[in-house]
Amino acid sequence: MTLTVLCDPSRSAGGHALVRVDGGAELPDEVTVSVFETYSERWLAPSAQDGPAGISVGAPNWQAGRHQFGPYRVQRRDGGAEIAIGPEIVNKIEGYTQVRIVAGPVEGQLFWPNDIEPLDLARQRIGLQVARKTATSASEPALRRPDAAEANPPPLPPEVPMAEQDSAGIAAPDPRRRRWLWLVLALALVLLLALLGLGYSRYLQQQWPFSAAVETPPAPEPTPEPTPTPAAATPPPQADPCTPEALGALGDITAITRAAGACGQRVGRDQMLVFVETAAQSGDAAALLLFGTLYDAAVTDPTVETQLGLSFADAPAQAADYYSRARAAGSAEATGRLTAVCARLRAAEDTLSRGALDDFCR
């Protein structure tokens, strides 16, 4: 049997895909789907970045424990089976990511197609409206007819009689204008002579008497510069204890959690998840116990979940896995937590809970 991932033609807004199993007619009517990234060797699971948008790709979506999405209904078509998956899986996987998909009893390895787009919520919330140009009424004339005022333009003004001209065809100058012109020129000449006389008199005043000696004023004595006061020594700046580097240097996840609680909202839930994952991969018992708490809805961590807002959906099977690993790493508190989760698993009917009961509660 061959397993492929195709675009869902019935969901044009994106965020949906079809998992097709050729020759999978013997699949049950409902199956669960798990996605495993072969490069990082982690499973796709609900993460702290899940929100109303539902579009979040990256490391927080991939966990060490296997998560089963669904169950999904199996559609029989063209001799095979198709499973329609939604944004809970499609929105979290980047194109060309090499994954292994497990659909019920069938699994296959492939590169995630790049033409499957995430859900476009903006296009769902608001519809695009196209403005249509209304047709011109057939009764409206193509050209506007000129009215009577435009058809009959106003008459031209009467011709102004031209001035008398001399024999050369040039109008004779007015004698009164010539007299005013000579008067203006005479006034301008008088004003110019007055300005020249005023300037010359100022020049003579500056040069008189010619034999007077010019005294040079004594040079001022230099003023001694004040002795500079030594600046007070500035204490070195204190290192910020809330940076990721400062928190990561603490090493112990218990100390990191206590310091992150003191920093408040300056430490994001994504950064806190990185600290917990790193410590859990090294086998830290406190980190494994904290991972089980994040999957256990019956227990709440006051700092990580309540203050920082880092929490997962309730998954008793995942919580039992981490509690069992924390107990093996030396956590005394994990024993009581595992006992309480196992009691919840015994009352469950699904296959995942039954498998976790056999693996961790015997």
Secondary structure, DSSP 8 states (H G I E B T S, - for coil): -EEEEEE-TT-TTSS-EEEEEET-TTS-SEEEEEEEETTTTEEE---TT--SS----SGGGEESS---EEEEEEEEETTEEEEEE-HHHHTT--TT-EEEEEETTEEEEEE--TT-----HHHHHS-----------TTS-SS----HHHHS------------B-TTS-B---HHHHHHHHHHHHHHHHHHHHHHHHHHHHHHHHH-STT-----------------------------TTSHHHHHTT-SHHHHHHHHHHHGGGS-HHHHHHHHHHHHHTT-HHHHHHHHHHH-TT---IIIIIIS-------HHHHHHHHHHHHHTT-SHHHHHHHHHHHHHHT--SHHHHHHHHHH--
